Every structure is written in C-alpha cells, then in structure tokens.
Amino acid sequence: MSNDFRLFMTQLLKRPHQVVALAPSSEGLAREMAARVDPEDGPVIELGAGTGKITRAILNRGLPAEQLHSIEMNPEFCTRLCDRFPGLNVHQISAGDIGALPVENAQAVISGLPLLSMPVALQHAILTGTVAKLRPGRDYVQFTYGPKPPITSAVRNDLGLIWETSPKIWWNMPPARVYRFRQNITPTGPTG
Ligand SMILES: C[S@@+](CC[C@H](N)C(=O)[O-])C[C@H]1O[C@@H](n2cnc3c(N)ncnc32)[C@H](O)[C@@H]1O
C-alpha cells in the first residue's frame, strides 16, 4: 500500500464526512480535471486537495507551483502537500472561506470537494466565493460519481451556472465524470 493510500484511508476513517471517497482520484480523472490549465494564463485555485493527486496533474500542465493555491482543511493532508510540492501555496482553511485568499483573476477553480454532501449554505458560500475569484466566464471544475450535476439546483440557478461534462472516466474508483461550470454571461451588444 502506498504512503498516500494509507494516509487517505486513515483520514477517511477519522473524518468520513470530510473525505467522502473510497480512494484518491485516479491519474486519468486527475488529468481530465487539469486538462485545460494553461501554464501562462495566471493563477489556479484548487479546493479539497487531499493527498495531491489533482495538485500533481495541475503542476504537470507546466503551471509554476507559486501560481497554484490549494485549499485543504485537513491538517495531515496539508503537511503532506507542503512536503511534496515545494513552492505550492497551501491554505489550511475551509473552502467556504475561499473569499479570504490573496488571489484575484484566477483562470480556473478545480475542486475535489464532496460538494453534494455539503449543506446548501456551504455550497452557496463556496460557489459565490469562487465566482468572485474567477475571471468572468472561467471554469469551476468538479468531479462527481453520481448521475446528477454536482452542484445543487438552487445554487446553480442563483448564480446562473451552465455546464458541460466529460465522458465517463471508468478507470477510477468509483467511475466519475468531470463537470465544467461557468456563469452564463450574455455579451452586451450595441443599444439603440
Ligand atoms: C474526495 S477527497 C478528494 C481528495 C483529492 N482531491 C483527490 O481527488 O484525490 C475530498 C477532500 O476535500 C477535503 N474537504 C472536505 N471538506 C472541505 C472543506 N469544507 N474545505 C476544504 N477541504 C475540504 C477533504 O479533507 C478531502 O481531502
């Protein structure tokens, strides 16, 4: 068993309501989550980084570690992230406090959070903070194991979110799909 898998399992047993997954994301899922990161397009915010599977995929796109801000509330996972990724900005806070990050104009927010198992008020705080940190029209990327969009309809409607989905990634436990949400911004044309 790898060190990461052991740490993940220990934390899953200790904090099941926070971890809410059978295993860390597979490399295939992590690659799909990070697929549109452009190393020259500014900062990226990651939510719920865990042992760093998606963190690594984001950095493998060529993004400098200093441009990646990873939020993770579990202290043991934060220690692992700091040890593993020199230069990475690790924030040991709740994703609901994303608004406090010293980052503006992010190119993407990439989330491994168990969003649907969170109270609607927390989902709302996370997505409102996300929209404020993103450049207009940019993506909030979230995976899910289930058949429904991983943001509750009340929050999607309130923030005017539209989305596209990836093909199902079967090589993951359990199989998952990636959703890319963004605000539906209608361009304003000339008037009169
Ligand atoms: C399903 S695991 C995903 C871990 C990793 N991103 C991956 O894909 O393997 C969910 C992660 O979100 C973290 N988490 C849960 N609630 C959180 C919150 N409110 N704020 C920040 N992190 C949270 C957990 O500690 C855990 O590391």
The ligand as an SDF file (V2000), in Angstrom:
LIG
                    3D

 27 29  0  0  0  0  0  0  0  0999 V2000
  -12.9400   13.2470   -2.0760 C   0  0  0  0  0  0  0  0  0  0  0  0
  -11.4990   13.8710   -1.2300 S   0  0  0  0  0  0  0  0  0  0  0  0
  -10.5810   14.3870   -2.6700 C   0  0  0  0  0  0  0  0  0  0  0  0
   -9.0970   14.4580   -2.4400 C   0  0  0  0  0  0  0  0  0  0  0  0
   -8.2600   14.7170   -3.7010 C   0  0  0  0  0  0  0  0  0  0  0  0
   -8.5670   15.9840   -4.3310 N   0  0  0  0  0  0  0  0  0  0  0  0
   -8.4430   13.6100   -4.7200 C   0  0  0  0  0  0  0  0  0  0  0  0
   -9.1510   13.8570   -5.7170 O   0  0  0  0  0  0  0  0  0  0  0  0
   -7.9060   12.5210   -4.5030 O   0  0  0  0  0  0  0  0  0  0  0  0
  -12.1860   15.3800   -0.5670 C   0  0  0  0  0  0  0  0  0  0  0  0
  -11.1750   16.3190    0.0840 C   0  0  0  0  0  0  0  0  0  0  0  0
  -11.8500   17.5390    0.4360 O   0  0  0  0  0  0  0  0  0  0  0  0
  -11.4330   17.9500    1.7400 C   0  0  0  0  0  0  0  0  0  0  0  0
  -12.5130   18.7860    2.2900 N   0  0  0  0  0  0  0  0  0  0  0  0
  -13.7690   18.4000    2.6600 C   0  0  0  0  0  0  0  0  0  0  0  0
  -14.4860   19.4560    3.0770 N   0  0  0  0  0  0  0  0  0  0  0  0
  -13.6850   20.5410    2.9290 C   0  0  0  0  0  0  0  0  0  0  0  0
  -13.8650   21.9480    3.1810 C   0  0  0  0  0  0  0  0  0  0  0  0
  -15.0240   22.4470    3.6340 N   0  0  0  0  0  0  0  0  0  0  0  0
  -12.8330   22.7790    2.9250 N   0  0  0  0  0  0  0  0  0  0  0  0
  -11.6470   22.3080    2.4600 C   0  0  0  0  0  0  0  0  0  0  0  0
  -11.4090   20.9990    2.2090 N   0  0  0  0  0  0  0  0  0  0  0  0
  -12.4150   20.1200    2.4450 C   0  0  0  0  0  0  0  0  0  0  0  0
  -11.2110   16.6420    2.4900 C   0  0  0  0  0  0  0  0  0  0  0  0
  -10.3780   16.8160    3.5930 O   0  0  0  0  0  0  0  0  0  0  0  0
  -10.5900   15.7810    1.3840 C   0  0  0  0  0  0  0  0  0  0  0  0
   -9.2050   15.9530    1.3250 O   0  0  0  0  0  0  0  0  0  0  0  0
  1  2  1  0
  2  3  1  0
  2 10  1  0
  3  4  1  0
  4  5  1  0
  5  6  1  0
  5  7  1  0
  7  8  2  0
  7  9  1  0
 10 11  1  0
 11 12  1  0
 11 26  1  0
 12 13  1  0
 13 14  1  0
 13 24  1  0
 14 15  1  0
 14 23  1  0
 15 16  2  0
 16 17  1  0
 17 18  1  0
 17 23  2  0
 18 19  1  0
 18 20  2  0
 20 21  1  0
 21 22  2  0
 22 23  1  0
 24 25  1  0
 24 26  1  0
 26 27  1  0
M  CHG  2   2   1   9  -1
M  END
$$$$
